[in-house]
Amino acid sequence: PHWDNEKVEWWFGDATKSLTMLPKEYFGSFDMVLVDLSETVMSLTVTKELDVMNALSLLLKPDGIMLKNELYFKVMSDIFEHTLQYWYYDVPTICSQSMVIGSNSINFVRHENLTDHNVDNLLIGPPDYDKHFELYHDYAWHPDNRKKNCNREDDELEKVPLSQSNSPGIMMVVEAENTSMTIHSINEMKELLTKTLTDEGFNIMSTFVPEIDDEDNVVIVVMEEGYVVSHYWPDYKYCGLDIYLWSSFAK
């Protein structure tokens, strides 16, 4: 899963909720969006106005491309200006595989768009126009679809609600064993925790150290974006963190 690659981010959970938690700067910034979601998830809505596919399409740059496996030609042709469905035949086990790609700028049937990127692969060799276009099955051009994503006066998405009815949130449980850093007092733990959170851009509102009879050393840090509960057992070099966020999820 490339945990060590700083370019890779993993967002776990319900896709319809995760889409509402992505940073605003992500939208309109992606060259390609690859979608492999179940039929159940694809039928769900992200907001009152957007289903999953429409919401994912907003992540693309103006010349970006979305790809979805299986039979989604009609759905994607209602979103993008250019939509193409192509088929791979003689696929082991499943016999054939359909793919649908959509874009608001790229005309997929133009020969000059076939580019050799010098990427080694097992399925498709160097560009061969005859073999390449043999895969094409359906194509649609709907120039008016591009206007669907334009903001309009009194657009529901642009309205700021007077009261908050609901909000997404994230809870993460982190266990650190055999910690290398030695902390001798609960105050050291509090200072370390507040400094780390501040360095990451969180806004600290208050800290609290409850009185506990056992060996559990607890520090609670309340932030504008959520709160963190730390449990530390110095004799065991163990620290547990309960992290709750209701905003600034990307941090």
Rosetta blueprint (number, residue, H / E / L):
1 P L
2 H L
3 W L
4 D L
5 N L
6 E L
7 K L
8 V L
9 E L
10 W L
11 W L
12 F L
13 G L
14 D L
15 A H
16 T H
17 K H
18 S H
19 L H
20 T H
21 M H
22 L L
23 P L
24 K H
25 E H
26 Y H
27 F L
28 G L
29 S L
30 F E
31 D E
32 M E
33 V E
34 L E
35 V E
36 D L
37 L L
38 S L
39 E H
40 T H
41 V H
42 M H
43 S L
44 L L
45 T E
46 V L
47 T L
48 K L
49 E L
50 L L
51 D E
52 V H
53 M H
54 N H
55 A H
56 L H
57 S H
58 L L
59 L L
60 L E
61 K E
62 P E
63 D E
64 G E
65 I E
66 M E
67 L E
68 K E
69 N E
70 E L
71 L L
72 Y L
73 F H
74 K H
75 V H
76 M H
77 S H
78 D L
79 I L
80 F L
81 E L
82 H E
83 T E
84 L E
85 Q E
86 Y E
87 W E
88 Y E
89 Y E
90 D E
91 V E
92 P L
93 T L
94 I L
95 C E
96 S E
97 Q E
98 S E
99 M E
100 V E
101 I E
102 G E
103 S E
104 N L
105 S L
106 I L
107 N L
108 F L
109 V L
110 R L
111 H H
112 E H
113 N H
114 L L
115 T L
116 D L
117 H L
118 N L
119 V L
120 D L
121 N L
122 L L
123 L L
124 I L
125 G L
126 P L
127 P L
128 D L
129 Y H
130 D H
131 K H
132 H H
133 F H
134 E H
135 L L
136 Y E
137 H E
138 D E
139 Y E
140 A E
141 W E
142 H L
143 P H
144 D H
145 N H
146 R H
147 K H
148 K H
149 N H
150 C L
151 N L
152 R L
153 E L
154 D L
155 D L
156 E H
157 L H
158 E H
159 K L
160 V L
161 P L
162 L L
163 S L
164 Q L
165 S L
166 N L
167 S L
168 P L
169 G L
170 I E
171 M E
172 M E
173 V E
174 V E
175 E E
176 A E
177 E E
178 N L
179 T L
180 S L
181 M L
182 T L
183 I L
184 H L
185 S L
186 I H
187 N H
188 E H
189 M H
190 K H
191 E H
192 L H
193 L H
194 T H
195 K H
196 T H
197 L H
198 T H
199 D H
200 E L
201 G L
202 F L
203 N L
204 I E
205 M E
206 S E
207 T E
208 F E
209 V L
210 P L
211 E L
212 I L
213 D L
214 D L
215 E L
216 D L
217 N E
218 V E
219 V E
220 I E
221 V E
222 V E
223 M E
224 E L
225 E L
226 G E
227 Y E
228 V E
229 V E
230 S E
231 H E
232 Y E
233 W E
234 P H
235 D H
236 Y H
237 K L
238 Y E
239 C E
240 G E
241 L E
242 D E
243 I E
244 Y E
245 L E
246 W L
247 S L
248 S L
249 F L
250 A L
251 K L
